[in-house]
Amino acid sequence: MQAFSEILDQWKTQQPEDNRDDYYKIFTAVKDFDKHIARRYDGLRNSWFLGTVTALLAEKIITTSDLEDFSEEAKSKIARALKFREQYEL
């Protein structure tokens, strides 16, 4: 959403006569985000679930309080994966 906001803010400050380039920028950003969402969630398998949850935590989309109902084993695996991501800045 931040990327969309930046594109719109830039458009607001420039106010060009022809909006085609700015429309294309927004269209491309939405299409790319749509592809990202599809790659992450379409056909999500059980074996990918903890990795997806780890990515959501790393991106601060969810918090550790959202993991309240997870098993201790799952929480531990997610914590290790987060530590690994932070260590290697993935």
C-alpha positions as CSV (number, residue, x, y, z in Angstrom):
1,M,0.0,0.0,0.0
2,Q,2.9,2.3,0.7
3,A,4.1,1.9,-2.9
4,F,0.7,2.8,-4.2
5,S,0.6,5.8,-1.9
6,E,4.0,7.0,-3.2
7,I,2.9,6.7,-6.8
8,L,-0.3,8.7,-6.1
9,D,1.6,11.4,-4.0
10,Q,4.0,11.8,-6.9
11,W,1.1,12.2,-9.3
12,K,-0.6,14.7,-7.0
13,T,2.5,17.0,-6.9
14,Q,3.2,16.8,-10.6
15,Q,-0.4,17.0,-12.0
16,P,0.6,16.2,-15.6
17,E,-1.8,16.9,-18.5
18,D,-1.5,13.4,-19.7
19,N,-2.2,10.8,-16.9
20,R,-1.4,7.7,-19.0
21,D,2.1,7.2,-17.5
22,D,0.9,7.6,-14.0
23,Y,-2.1,5.3,-14.7
24,Y,0.3,2.7,-16.1
25,K,2.5,3.0,-12.9
26,I,-0.4,2.3,-10.6
27,F,-1.8,-0.4,-12.9
28,T,1.6,-2.2,-12.9
29,A,2.1,-1.8,-9.1
30,V,-1.4,-3.3,-8.5
31,K,-0.7,-6.2,-11.0
32,D,2.7,-7.0,-9.4
33,F,1.1,-6.9,-5.9
34,D,-1.6,-9.2,-7.2
35,K,1.0,-11.7,-8.5
36,H,2.8,-11.5,-5.1
37,I,-0.5,-12.4,-3.3
38,A,-1.2,-15.2,-5.7
39,R,2.3,-16.7,-5.3
40,R,2.0,-16.6,-1.5
41,Y,-1.5,-17.9,-1.0
42,D,-2.8,-19.8,-4.1
43,G,-2.4,-23.5,-3.5
44,L,-0.9,-23.0,0.0
45,R,0.1,-26.4,1.3
46,N,0.5,-27.5,4.8
47,S,4.2,-27.9,4.3
48,W,4.4,-24.2,3.3
49,F,2.2,-22.9,6.1
50,L,4.9,-22.1,8.7
51,G,7.1,-20.4,6.1
52,T,4.1,-18.2,5.1
53,V,3.4,-17.4,8.7
54,T,7.0,-16.6,9.3
55,A,7.0,-14.2,6.3
56,L,3.9,-12.5,7.6
57,L,5.6,-12.0,11.0
58,A,8.8,-10.7,9.4
59,E,6.7,-8.2,7.3
60,K,4.8,-7.2,10.5
61,I,1.5,-8.1,8.9
62,I,0.7,-10.2,12.0
63,T,2.2,-10.2,15.5
64,T,3.3,-13.0,17.8
65,S,0.0,-12.6,19.7
66,D,-1.6,-14.0,16.5
67,L,0.2,-17.3,17.1
68,E,-1.5,-17.8,20.5
69,D,-3.3,-21.0,19.4
70,F,-0.2,-22.5,17.7
71,S,1.6,-25.5,19.3
72,E,4.8,-24.8,21.2
73,E,6.6,-26.8,18.6
74,A,5.2,-24.6,15.8
75,K,6.0,-21.4,17.7
76,S,9.6,-22.7,18.2
77,K,10.1,-23.5,14.5
78,I,8.7,-20.0,13.5
79,A,11.0,-18.3,16.1
80,R,14.0,-20.2,14.7
81,A,13.1,-19.2,11.1
82,L,12.6,-15.6,12.1
83,K,16.0,-15.6,13.8
84,F,17.6,-17.1,10.7
85,R,15.9,-14.5,8.5
86,E,17.1,-11.6,10.7
87,Q,20.6,-13.0,10.8
88,Y,20.9,-13.3,7.0
89,E,18.5,-10.4,6.3
90,L,16.2,-12.4,4.0
